[in-house]
Amino acid sequence: MASRKRILVVMGTRPEAIKLAPLILKAKADPDRFEVLAVRTSQHREMLDQVVTYFDLPILADLNVMRKDQGLTHVTTAVLQGLQQVIASVHPDVVVVQGDTTTSFVGALAAFYENVPVAHVEAGLRTYDKQAPFPEEVYRRLTTVIADFHFAPTETARLNLLKENVPAGTIWVTGNTAIDALLLTLAKATPEPSREKAPTLLLTTHRRENHGEPMQRICEAVLILLKGFPELRVVCPVHLSPRVRQVVEPMLGSHPRVSLVEPLGYEDFVLAMNDAHIILSDSGGVQEEAPALGKPVLVLRDSTERPEAVEAGTARLVGTEVAAIVSACRELLTNPAAYRAMAQARNPFGDGHASEQILDVLARSLDSTTRHEPAAPAATPASAPPVRKRPREPALQVAMAADATTRLSSAAPNPGST
């Protein structure tokens, strides 16, 4: 009989927690196969707290690494030291990281240093531009080099990995766990009664490359749209980053048809997306979630690591130039056929069962080196990687991690850190 596998899940930001929550909950509900532990670095403390509480995630340790005005170098060092101690104490069979944050890259690196296999959820996303997004593009490429299990959300992501000579037998196309989380949330949520209402534009922007002048242009475009469409309303959950707030609040805060709100809890944000007519966003997660709700997304970037959304017609790149944003929004507000074409396009990011597929692969592969057949028939099958084993301690010793938490917990988070 196969032994129960100990999974250590690492998270630091709200998007990571959202996308890892379904996997954690499914592993927790399957105690015959898995013991699941989670550690949080708390890069985005307040925003992460909302998700951890909402999904009732079991947290083994909170490294609380953030300090006011802390740069990426300091965050990286603090996360590496804290995670190394937790991993050395827990002796997991695998460390699971998600996406492209400081926490995900450093979590993979810390596991590698401890000779523990790494599973990368949402592997293979690429823009091939180191500065867009910065630093995420480099983080995800480096995580690929370290990872042993690559869970690609789409066929495009799988092909990216193959082009980088990642063995085909270590790649699985599972769909995106964001859809798992979305469907789980919709099943729990109580939506408002439907009624006729003015069209709403949901605006979210936070990326580093959009700080400063690009964000000013985004706000200027929104003001032009409000002037041209007297019934239009705008809802904008304002990111906690001071660099976002110092632009958005003075430019949009006094307009009577703009609602600037604090960052929404996950369920509230899902309902806000569901209530919106158009979503204007630089968020990667929104590009995945909105198609499942039938909502067009205008992406406030010049490139995206999710080209599947653009190819499927669920999203459109508009950048941050005023004229392009206004033109795209105007078309969707005045042309029903154009709106339907985006709203009814097929969602390319999965069916809500990604977490189950990931756990099945881990249960199988951590027990053996069973051959894995890649998703595309044309690819050459390859064996799953040999699994690096560490001795198992009977009890979880996290005193070293607690000591790291004490040393690193004195300062407030810097929401602008990636």
PyMOL commands that set and color helices and strands:
alter all, ss='L'
color gray80, all
select helices_A, chain A and resi 14-28+45-55+72-90+102-113+136-146+155-163+168-170+177-188+208-210+213-228+242-252+266-275+284-293+307-312+322-334+336-343+354-365+399-408
alter helices_A, ss='H'
color red, helices_A
select strands_A, chain A and resi 5-11+34-40+61-62+94-98+118-121+149-152+171-173+200-204+233-237+258-261+278-281+297-299+315-317+371-372+382-383
alter strands_A, ss='S'
color yellow, strands_A
deselect
rebuild
show_as cartoon
